Amino acid sequence: PILIPYKRVQESTSIIHVPEGWVWNGADPIDHKNRFGSVSWVAEKQEGNLVKVILRVEVKAWLEAPSSYEALKNYMDWVREAAGRTLVLQKQSAN
């Protein structure tokens, strides 16, 4: 069987200051769910040169059959993808 010894929610919020002369053009959000839990990642422009990023990971499963391995693998891939995201800044062109 697949045993996950805890259920939990972890949410991390980061505020990033975009330096003058640089621009952030956005990023697609992540929002996945399955029997093991959910993973979401969203970045939003804030006032000024700030970007707010929220990563939320929820573990729901406790005990699952070995046949659920593929769902667990998908869930862990989503966590890895969301936790490894990078904000890409571009040099602002001079007008």
WOHUMO-V92743 format. One record per residue. N is the residue number from 1. RES is the residue in three letters. PHI is phi in degrees with one decimal (999 if undefined). D_FIRST is the distance of its C-alpha to the first C-alpha in Angstrom with 2 decimals. Layout:
{{N | RES | PHI | D_FIRST} {N | RES | PHI | D_FIRST}}
This chain:
{{1 | PRO | 999 | 0.00} {2 | ILE | -101.2 | 3.79} {3 | LEU | -117.7 | 6.24} {4 | ILE | -112.3 | 9.84} {5 | PRO | -74.6 | 12.16} {6 | TYR | -155.6 | 15.05} {7 | LYS | -109.8 | 16.55} {8 | ARG | -161.0 | 19.75} {9 | VAL | -123.4 | 22.54} {10 | GLN | -124.5 | 24.49} {11 | GLU | -128.4 | 27.77} {12 | SER | -122.8 | 30.26} {13 | THR | -120.5 | 33.79} {14 | SER | -125.2 | 36.19} {15 | ILE | -113.4 | 39.85} {16 | ILE | -112.3 | 41.38} {17 | HIS | -91.4 | 45.14} {18 | VAL | -84.8 | 46.35} {19 | PRO | -62.3 | 49.39} {20 | GLU | -57.7 | 52.76} {21 | GLY | 91.4 | 53.42} {22 | TRP | -120.8 | 49.80} {23 | VAL | -139.8 | 47.95} {24 | TRP | -111.5 | 44.37} {25 | ASN | -100.7 | 44.05} {26 | GLY | 93.4 | 40.73} {27 | ALA | -154.2 | 37.18} {28 | ASP | -68.0 | 34.86} {29 | PRO | -73.8 | 32.32} {30 | ILE | -117.4 | 28.55} {31 | ASP | -153.3 | 26.72} {32 | HIS | -125.5 | 23.21} {33 | LYS | -145.9 | 20.66} {34 | ASN | -155.6 | 17.38} {35 | ARG | -63.8 | 14.51} {36 | PHE | -84.0 | 13.50} {37 | GLY | 151.0 | 17.14} {38 | SER | -139.0 | 20.54} {39 | VAL | -138.2 | 22.69} {40 | SER | -137.2 | 26.46} {41 | TRP | -145.9 | 29.37} {42 | VAL | -143.1 | 32.99} {43 | ALA | -124.6 | 36.28} {44 | GLU | -136.3 | 39.58} {45 | LYS | -68.2 | 43.17} {46 | GLN | -116.5 | 44.77} {47 | GLU | -59.3 | 48.44} {48 | GLY | 71.4 | 50.22} {49 | ASN | -103.7 | 48.38} {50 | LEU | -110.7 | 45.01} {51 | VAL | -126.2 | 41.57} {52 | LYS | -105.1 | 38.80} {53 | VAL | -118.0 | 35.19} {54 | ILE | -122.4 | 32.25} {55 | LEU | -112.6 | 28.63} {56 | ARG | -130.1 | 26.08} {57 | VAL | -126.6 | 22.31} {58 | GLU | -121.0 | 20.25} {59 | VAL | -103.3 | 16.59} {60 | LYS | -109.2 | 15.65} {61 | ALA | -72.6 | 11.90} {62 | TRP | -120.8 | 10.32} {63 | LEU | -138.8 | 6.96} {64 | GLU | -130.5 | 5.90} {65 | ALA | -72.0 | 4.82} {66 | PRO | -56.6 | 4.89} {67 | SER | -66.5 | 8.47} {68 | SER | -89.5 | 8.83} {69 | TYR | -55.8 | 9.22} {70 | GLU | -61.3 | 12.97} {71 | ALA | -64.9 | 13.26} {72 | LEU | -64.4 | 11.75} {73 | LYS | -59.9 | 14.22} {74 | ASN | -59.6 | 16.95} {75 | TYR | -59.0 | 16.50} {76 | MET | -65.1 | 16.76} {77 | ASP | -63.0 | 19.72} {78 | TRP | -64.3 | 21.38} {79 | VAL | -61.4 | 21.17} {80 | ARG | -60.5 | 22.65} {81 | GLU | -61.3 | 25.32} {82 | ALA | -66.8 | 26.37} {83 | ALA | -70.9 | 26.54} {84 | GLY | -97.9 | 28.51} {85 | ARG | -67.0 | 31.13} {86 | THR | -127.8 | 34.77} {87 | LEU | -82.3 | 37.80} {88 | VAL | -103.8 | 40.54} {89 | LEU | -101.6 | 44.09} {90 | GLN | -121.6 | 47.15} {91 | LYS | -64.7 | 50.64} {92 | GLN | -71.6 | 52.81} {93 | SER | -75.5 | 55.66} {94 | ALA | -77.2 | 59.16} {95 | ASN | -105.8 | 61.17}}
